[in-house]
Amino acid sequence: MPTSRNHPSNAELRQQRAAQRLEKAGAANVFMQEQTLIISYGTNVLVSAVQALRVSHSAAGMLYEQSQSGDSEIPQISYASTAPELSDDRRYDFFSRVVPPDSFQAQAMVDIVKAMGWNYVSTVASEGSYGEKGVDAFMQLSREAGFTPNILMNYQQSVGCHHCNSTVVTWYIYCDDKRESPLTQERKESGFQFPLISHPVFTELHLNSCSHGRLSSKAVFKVKRVQERRDERLEKEEEEEVEDGGSLRFEDLSFGVERDSHFCLQCTEVLTGGICIAQSLKIPHEHKPSDFDKIIRLLLDTRYARAVILFASDEDIRGILNASKRAEQVGHFLWIGSDSWGAKNSPIHQLEDAAVGAITILPKRASIIGFDSYFTSRTLENNRRNVWFAEYWEENFNCKLMSSSKKDESSRKCTGQERIGIDSKYEQEGKVQFVIDAVYAMAHALHNMQRDLCPENSGICPEMDLAGGKKLLKYIRSVSFNGSASTSVTFNRNGDAPGRYDLFQYQWNNVTGPGYRVIGQWTETLQLNIEDMQWPRGEQEIPTSVCSLPCKTGERKKVVKGMPCCWHCEPCDGYQHQFDEFTCKLCAYNMRPSANRTSCQPIPIIKLEWHSPWAVIPVFLAMLGIIATIFVMATFIRYNDTPIVRASGRELSYVLLTGIFLCYIITFLMIAKPDVGVCSFRRIFLGLGMCISYAALLTKTNRIYRIFEQGKKSVTAPRLISPTSQLAITSSLISVQLLGVLIWFGVDPPNTIIDYDEQKTINPDLARGVLKCDITDLQIICSLGYSILLMVTCTVYAIKTRGVPENFNEAKPIGFTMYTTCIVWLAFIPIFFGTAQSAEKLYIQTTTLTISMNLSASVALGLLYMPKVYVIIFHPELNVQKRKRSFKAVVTAATMSSRLSHKASDRPNGEAKTELCENVDPNSPAAKTKYVSYNDLVI
């Protein structure tokens, strides 16, 4: 379109030069019609066809220079600038591009690394904006790859920011991680106190303005230190991490805050992991071959990080591949190249073996056939308007056109008859499609603008003439059409094109030779055909690029400090199970880890079984004792009126037999499966059998003692020696035991419990829960304590009555019974308490207790009743009525016994009895009156 002025303006001249640059680089097919899209009207130039901003550090600088020169409101569309900082709508608000920013291909690279299962990679970047910013974007996204979107807490509280005017800002923040109890802290002047996140590596903060409720910024920070809370001001710092509270320190804030600002805080759950960077290396501008050798050596320092991310120029890529060959590391590294590598052959020329297996990325594009026809037809004659075409001609054909040329004097002279693609190698520039799309995007924007502002005119109307760059920018950002590669051309709010990439892998084919093969694509999500991929060294499986191999089942990862992808595997031992990748947690008290330690399972419940050897022996003894007791009781009942039965004190004998029977019965209650009923009977009969037995024996020995003691003083019989009185005394003694049991029932009702501590062995596979009654060792001793007291008292009386004549009823057998019983229980106590910490406590204590009670009952039964039963059954001639004696005869016997005992202390054994016999004349009337037989005396 012709200009309205005789002489072009400076802006028009700049745009013409830009169009000429495009043609040199491989211009769009719009030049086939020998026309440009330099459009102007009035004094306002609305379009500069395409700003040829190279993918380098100069792109942002060029825009900055334009902003300083007063041209900042001229909309610009780039076909090649991919620098991430150009997405900043605040600085480059009039900048748009038809290629996606490097942050998109960085995301694609992150997705590729994750799809391969790699988490430990290195990066290599060419010095400059493209390489450094690309690697920065990759590293940022790789850190975020370790996050989970699960929001734990959203605090709508005002959070104070401290030291906000410094480069390092400390927030007093505590986030719950679902595995620690939140700390209940009061608000203090230093800010709101939150529960602590236990082991953070990174955390994500969303800072919202509390007053306006809009997102002010979003940033990811690295935790530098966890400080222990010592006082309200959190002044003292500790280097080590703590779990009970602290503050998280963040660095490199990407937003500005004022000292007294308050924000709403949202805590995101943190996962260690993601992708770790083993090495991040930079290739200097002025480099030497030794620089590349050094980079390879550094990469080999972390050999497990085989994957290498490359954001580098063609020349630097060649240098890296060459250095890997010199180091004989061909096939070791897994290269992932950015779009600067793409599908080009120049970076890998004669280095194909070092490039095999490399994965590269290129913005989705198509080869424009019409452009090939157009550009290969260009000659020096038909393309004179492009002032750079002659320079391109000399470079392409390695010849010299004119004396002023910069080519070497030795170069041949160009004939002008050379042909592109015939006399030189020709490859269509990969950005041609985007050049075309950029031009058409501007054209569509102008068309839509003219249609809206000039509906009645076919050309430029005054409204369009007065429109400024902001108006045009609105139309540029709103365009949507199918581009030259049949893909939609649109812009987001920052002026960026959507990310669409083809993924290539350089492979070796035995038939066609080496070449690039499409293995997938990325359009916000990754589509990768792993089965089409080929790996160096003939590897069939996907090579690994990990710092540490996965831990085995039942092992936790102990992360290396500062390297969340590197860890040591530690087995979960004892009663721990694998809670997650990084944590072993103790199972609940009633659980134990499963065989593979991935979960907890209930501990098996056991009880003392009837078939157990620990139960068989006491049950056998108890059954023998019960049979013997029943036999004795039946014999006594059968011969109830015979002299021996009557002389033994029938009433207390039957009481004693009942107690002995209950002592045997308790064995079955102690072994029976515990339930409320069994536990109730255990409490009742545990001490009752012994109490009945020793209450009866105590009453007997006490009666004997009182009779002989009273006989020493007078001939009057002591009180309470009748059978009825004896039963009353025995019953009162037994009632004390029953009263204690009733109180026990009221204070602590009987119940069953499962004791998991008793058999919690070091090896959890052997752990068992013991089903038992809710009776402690102390309660057992207390229940038996009263019976033991009766037993000791009875023993004391047995000792006191040991001097009673041998045929004076049961004093001596009772004494022997009590001595033996004391020995049994003295052996029981250390065994019972000495095994309190044993894993076999259930069996040892139950068996010891039941055998002790069986032995006590058997001793009493054997010493007190078996001799009588023997006489009754086998010597009935001895079971006859003898002459009955009065209490006066008993007094005489007591007096004689007393004299014997006194004399025994002064003379040798036996002399006392001789003296007593000498002093008493058996034929005298006194002797006949006082010295009588005791055989039929009932005591």
QUIMO-V585522 format. One record per backbone hydrogen bond with DSSP energy under -1.0 kcal/mol. NH is the residue of the N-H (numbers start at 1). CO is the residue of the C=O. If there is no record, write none. Layout:
# QUIMO-V585522
NH&CO  NH&CO
This chain:
# QUIMO-V585522
13&9  14&10  15&11  16&12  17&13  18&14  19&15  20&16  21&17  22&18  23&19  24&20  25&21  31&28  32&29  33&30  34&31  41&44  44&41  51&77  53&51  56&54  59&56  62&58  63&59  64&60  65&61  66&62  67&63  68&64  69&65  71&66  74&71  76&94  78&96  86&83  87&84  88&85  89&87  92&88  95&92  96&76  97&495  98&78  102&82  104&101  105&101  106&102  107&103  108&104  109&105  110&106  111&107  112&108  113&109  114&110  115&111  116&112  117&114  118&113  119&545  120&545  121&276  122&307  123&279  124&309  125&281  126&311  127&283  132&128  133&129  134&130  135&131  136&132  137&133  138&134  139&135  140&136  141&137  142&138  143&139  144&140  145&141  146&143  147&144  152&267  155&265  159&263  162&170  166&163  171&248  173&171  185&183  188&191  191&188  203&221  205&219  207&217  208&264  209&214  213&209  216&207  217&207  219&205  221&203  223&201  224&249  227&247  234&231  249&225  250&169  261&258  264&208  265&155  267&153  269&150  275&142  276&119  278&121  281&123  283&125  287&285  291&288  293&289  294&290  295&291  296&292  297&293  298&294  299&295  300&296  305&302  306&304  308&334  309&122  310&336  311&124  317&313  318&314  319&315  320&316  321&317  322&318  323&319  324&320  325&321  326&322  327&323  328&325  329&324  332&329  334&306  336&308  337&359  338&310  341&338  342&338  344&341  351&348  357&506  358&355  359&335  360&504  361&337  362&502  364&500  372&368  373&369  374&370  375&371  376&372  378&375  389&386  392&388  393&389  394&390  395&391  396&392  397&393  398&394  399&394  400&412  405&402  411&408  414&400  422&419  423&419  432&429  435&431  436&432  437&433  438&434  439&435  440&436  441&437  442&438  443&439  444&440  445&441  446&442  447&443  448&444  449&445  450&446  451&447  452&448  453&449  454&450  465&461  466&462  472&468  473&469  474&470  475&471  476&472  477&473  479&476  481&489  483&487  486&483  489&481  492&496  495&492  501&522  502&362  503&520  504&360  505&517  506&358  507&515  513&509  515&507  517&505  519&503  520&503  521&527  522&501  523&525  527&521  529&519  530&528  532&529  533&530  539&536  555&552  556&570  557&581  558&568  560&566  563&560  566&563  568&558  570&556  572&554  576&573  577&585  578&597  579&577  579&583  580&583  585&577  587&575  591&588  592&601  594&599  597&594  601&592  603&590  606&769  612&609  615&612  616&612  617&613  619&615  620&616  621&617  622&618  623&619  624&620  625&621  626&622  627&623  628&624  629&625  630&626  631&627  632&628  633&629  634&630  635&631  636&632  637&633  638&634  639&635  640&637  642&639  646&642  647&643  648&644  649&646  653&649  654&650  655&651  656&652  657&653  658&654  659&655  660&656  661&657  662&658  663&659  664&660  665&661  666&662  667&664  668&665  669&665  670&666  671&667  672&668  679&675  680&676  681&677  682&678  683&679  684&680  685&681  686&682  689&685  691&687  692&688  693&689  694&690  695&691  696&692  697&693  698&694  699&695  700&696  701&697  702&698  703&699  704&700  705&701  706&702  707&703  708&704  709&705  710&706  711&707  712&708  713&710  714&710  726&722  727&723  728&724  729&725  730&726  731&727  732&728  733&729  734&730  735&731  738&734  739&735  740&736  741&737  742&738  743&739  744&740  745&741  746&742  747&743  748&744  753&772  755&770  760&757  761&759  766&763  767&764  768&759  769&604  770&755  771&606  772&753  774&751  775&773  780&776  781&777  782&778  783&779  784&780  785&781  788&784  789&785  790&786  791&787  792&788  793&789  794&790  795&791  796&792  797&793  798&794  799&795  800&796  801&797  802&799  804&801  808&805  809&807  814&810  815&811  816&812  817&813  818&814  819&815  820&816  821&817  822&818  823&819  824&820  825&821  826&822  827&823  828&824  829&825  831&827  832&828  833&829  834&830  836&833  838&835  841&838  844&840  845&841  846&842  847&843  848&844  849&845  850&846  851&847  852&848  853&849  854&850  855&851  856&852  857&853  858&854  859&855  860&856  861&857  862&858  863&859  864&860  865&861  866&861  869&865  870&866  871&867  872&868  873&869  874&870  875&871  878&875  880&878  890&886  891&887  892&888  893&889  894&890  895&891  896&892  897&893  898&894  899&895  900&896  901&897  902&898  903&899  904&900  906&903  907&903  911&908  914&910  915&911  916&912  917&913  918&914  919&915  924&921  928&924  929&925  930&926  931&927  932&930  937&934
